[in-house]
């Protein structure tokens, strides 16, 4: 699970690149679900379009708190 909500981070292309490059290392071993809001979705999708990103990184609509907990429980079972 990956979220990106801090506006200061979203606006800093260098930091976004650092975070998402590190995320690629995780995505080599596990599926990464990214429930992102509008601004973060735009930034991440732009970055993805400029890089070679595995299918194991999935940007999805934001999840409710209960949906997030349910998803985490299923993944840990």
C-alpha positions as CSV (number, residue, x, y, z in Angstrom):
1,X,0.0,0.0,0.0
2,X,1.4,3.4,-1.0
3,X,-0.1,6.8,-0.4
4,X,1.2,10.2,-1.3
5,X,-0.7,13.1,0.3
6,X,1.7,15.8,1.4
7,X,1.3,18.7,-1.0
8,X,4.9,19.8,-0.4
9,X,6.1,16.5,-1.6
10,X,3.8,16.3,-4.6
11,X,5.1,19.7,-5.8
12,X,8.8,18.7,-5.6
13,X,9.6,16.7,-8.7
14,X,13.0,15.6,-7.3
15,X,11.4,14.2,-4.1
16,X,8.7,12.5,-6.1
17,X,11.3,10.9,-8.3
18,X,13.2,9.7,-5.2
19,X,10.1,8.2,-3.5
20,X,8.9,6.5,-6.7
21,X,12.3,5.1,-7.6
22,X,12.5,3.6,-4.1
23,X,9.0,2.2,-4.6
24,X,10.2,0.4,-7.8
25,X,12.4,-1.8,-5.6
26,X,9.4,-2.9,-3.5
27,X,7.4,-3.5,-6.7
28,X,10.0,-6.0,-7.9
29,X,8.9,-8.3,-5.0
30,X,5.3,-7.3,-4.2
31,X,2.2,-5.7,-5.7
32,X,1.9,-2.1,-4.7
33,X,-1.6,-0.6,-4.5
34,X,-1.7,3.2,-4.6
35,X,-5.1,4.7,-3.6
36,X,-4.3,8.3,-4.6
37,X,-6.3,11.5,-4.7
38,X,-6.5,13.9,-7.7
39,X,-3.2,15.8,-7.4
40,X,-1.2,12.8,-6.4
41,X,-2.7,10.7,-9.2
42,X,-1.7,13.3,-11.8
43,X,1.9,13.5,-10.5
44,X,2.3,9.7,-10.2
45,X,0.7,8.9,-13.5
46,X,3.0,11.5,-15.2
47,X,6.0,9.9,-13.5
48,X,4.9,6.4,-14.6
49,X,4.5,7.6,-18.2
50,X,8.1,8.7,-18.2
51,X,9.6,5.6,-16.6
52,X,9.6,1.8,-17.1
53,X,7.2,0.7,-14.3
54,X,6.1,-2.9,-13.7
55,X,2.4,-3.9,-13.7
56,X,2.8,-4.6,-10.0
57,X,2.2,-0.9,-9.3
58,X,-1.5,-0.1,-9.5
59,X,-2.9,3.4,-9.0
60,X,-6.5,3.2,-7.8
61,X,-9.2,5.5,-6.6
62,X,-9.0,6.5,-2.9
63,X,-10.3,3.9,-0.5
64,X,-12.6,4.5,2.5
65,X,-11.0,3.8,5.8
66,X,-13.0,0.6,6.2
67,X,-12.1,-0.6,2.7
68,X,-8.5,0.1,3.4
69,X,-8.6,-2.0,6.6
70,X,-10.4,-4.8,4.8
71,X,-7.9,-4.8,2.0
72,X,-5.0,-4.9,4.5
73,X,-6.5,-7.8,6.4
74,X,-7.0,-9.8,3.2
75,X,-3.3,-9.2,2.2
76,X,-2.1,-10.3,5.6
77,X,-4.1,-13.5,5.8
